[in-house]
């Protein structure tokens, strides 16, 4: 029985958390064009929906994402025209990674298995990464004679430094979850049977937080390595100016003065 295309990405919203689940376990969740577009759309919806205050990105089966499904992609040589591949990367892998980085809600990756190529970058673009003990991260591009894409050369040096990033990309060796945690690629490693519970706990905790403050904090941190100190400090001051007008900021200050636990509404 053929599965409908919409079943390739499962989605539900629960306790103010948007759960986005890649669902092609038979292909180790190698991401198709349709899946990519669906994930991008769901992340945009999460940004715009006040009822969504955190996102979890995960997958079914033994693989988180084995990279891009290359069926139909331009081959080396052939009849392609110069510029075709660059356009495909800009409109495809880079849009997917950018959608995660630009999502206005915190995104938690729950990595259930192998994350390779663009799949590794999809996980590493998330704000927090929880991995099952059996998960692996692989910069697989060199094994295919390819240059890393999907923002890999942007993301990895910011997480592990340029020397280690080059080691991972030059050799393409699999990095087990425990080693990924040691390197700073992963925040937390848990037994496979505890993965979804751990992701739910973090996501629901984030969903109870000051949503707009978290969004602006995410933007500040993501931009911090791209500019100079003056620009970073100016952005910080502007973000705080905007945030102080939110209901959650007023609630945070009031709860401190009144010595009680704050109740944030995400506004």
N, C-alpha and C positions, 0 to 999 in steps of 0.2 A: 504494500500500500504506500503510495507516494505521499509524503508529508507536504502540507501547504507551505508556501514560502514564508508566511507570517509566523509559522511555528519555529522557524530557524532562530528567532530571537524571542524569548519569552519575557513578558513584562507584567509586573504587578506593583501596586503602591500599597504599603502597609505601614501603619504607625508613622506616617510622614516620610517614609523611605521609599524611593523608587528602586526596585530590583530589576536590573537588566541582565538577562542570562543568555549567553550564546548557546545554541542548542543544535549543533551538528556533531554529536559525539562520534559518529561513524567516520568523520573526517578530522577527528581531533580538533574540531572547531576552527579549521582553516577558514578564514573569514572571506565571504563572498561579497560581491558588489552590493547585493540586496541587503545583506546583514549589516554592512558598513553604513549604508544610508539609513537603515532603521535605527542603529545605535546613535548616529549623529542626531537624528530627529528626536529621539527620546532624551538625549542630553540637553538639547535645546528646549524641549518641553519642561524638563526639570528646572532649568534656569528660570523659566517664565512663570511657573506654577507656584504660588505662595504656599500651597498645601504640601509641596515637596521640599524637604529641608535637608535631605542627604540622599546619596545615591550609592548603591552597591553594584559593582560590575563583576560578574562571575560566569561560570560555564557548567555544563553538564558533562558527565563522562570522565575519562581519564586525562583529557587535555584541556588546558585553559584556552589556548589558541596556538595552533601550529604554524601561524604565519598567514600570509595571503593565499587564497585559492587562485593559483596562477593559470587556471584553464581560461583560455581566451585572451590572456595577456600577450602583448607584442613580444615575439622572440627576438633574440639577437640576430642581426642581419635581416633577411627576409625583405618584405616590401614596405616596412615601416619608414616613415619620413623623420628626419632629424627634428627633434622636439616632441615627438609622440610620447616617449617614455617619461620625459620631464613633466609633461602635461598630466600624464596618468598618475604620477607620484603626487603632484600638487593637488589634484582633484580627488585623489584616493587616500593613500596612507597618511599624508600630511593633514588632510582635513579631519580624519578620524582622531589623530593624536591631538590636534588643536582643539577639537570639540571637547575632549576631556580636560585639557589644560584651561580652557576658557569657560567651562561650566561654572555657573555662579553658586553652585552648591558643592560641599565637600564630597569627593568621590573616593570610595573605599574599594580597592581591588581584593577579591577573595579568590586567590589563585589555587585552583584545585589540582592542577597537574602541569604538564609541560607548557611553558610559554616561550615560543621560539620566534625569532625574527620580529615582524610587526606585532606578534602576540606578546613578546617580551616588552616591547615599547608601549603597547597598550596598557599593560600592567604598571610599568614604571612611570607613566604619565599621571597615574592616579595620585591623589594626595596622601593616602595611606595604603600600605600593601600588607595583607595578611596571607600567608602561604601555608598550604598543607605540607606536612613533613616530606611527602614524596614529590613535591613540585620541583621543577628544574627550569632554569632560565638559560636560553641559548642564543647567542649572537650568530645565527646560522648563515648569514649572508656570505661569509668568506668560503664556506663549504660549496657554494654554488658559483663562486667566482664573481660575486656581486659586491657593490658598495652598500653599506648599511643605509636604509631609508626609513621613512616614518619617524623622523626626528631622533634617531638613535645617537648620532654624533653630537646632538644638542643635549639630550637627556643624560647619557651615561657619564660624561665628564663632570657634570654638576652633582652627580650622586657619589662617584667613587674617585674622581680626579682623572686627569688626562692619561697618566701612565697606566693605571689599571684599566681604564676604558679601552686603551689601545691593545692591551693584552687580551681582553675579552673579545674584541672585534677582530684582531689579527689571527687568533687561533680558533675561535668558534667553539671552545670547549663548553660542555654543559656545567652549569653552576648549580649544585644542589641547594635546597632551600636553606639549610643551616649555614652554608657558606655565604649565600646571598644576604642572610641576616647580618652576618659578621661584617660584610662589606658595606652595609648600609643600603642595599637595594630593597630590603624587606624590613618592615617594622616588627613583625611578629611571626613566629612559626608555631603551628598547632597541629595536633593529630588530625588526620583527614576527617574523622567523624565529628570533630569539634569546629570545623572551618566555618560553616554557616552560622553557628551559634555565636562564634567570636565576631564575625562580620556584623551580625545583627546587633550585638551588644554595642559595638563601636558606633555603628551607623545610627542607632536609636539614641545613643548618648549625644551624638552630633546634632541629631534632629531636634533635640531639646535645648540646643544652645542658641546663642544670638546670631541668627542666620546671616544677616547683612554684615555683621562684624566679621564672621568667618569668611564670607565672600571677599571682603576687602583685604583681610589678612592673607588669603590665598593669592590674591593679585599682587600684593606687595612682595611676598616671598618669591613667587614665580618670576617677578621682574627684577629681583634684587641683584642677580648676577649679570644682568644685561646692560646696566647703566653705571654711572659713577655715584659716589657718595652723595653729592649735592642733589642729584635727581631722586635718589632713593629717599632721602630725608624729606624732600619737598612732597613726594608722593605720600609718604607716611603722614605728614601733617595734614594734607588735603583729605586723606581717607578718614582721619580722626575727626576732622571738621564735619564731614558728611555724616559719619556714623553717629556723632553726638546728637543729631536731629532724629534718630530712630527711637521708637518706643522701647526697644530692648535696652538701649543704652540708658535711658531714663530709669527703667526697671532695675538695671544692674546697680546703678548708683543708689537708688531708693532702698533696695534690699540691703545694701551694705550699711547705710545709715540706720536702717530699722533692724539690723542684725537678724535677717531672715534669709531663707533660700530663695533666689530669684526664680520667677516663672517667666520664661521667654516665649514670645509668640511668633518669632521670626519676622518681625516687622520693625 
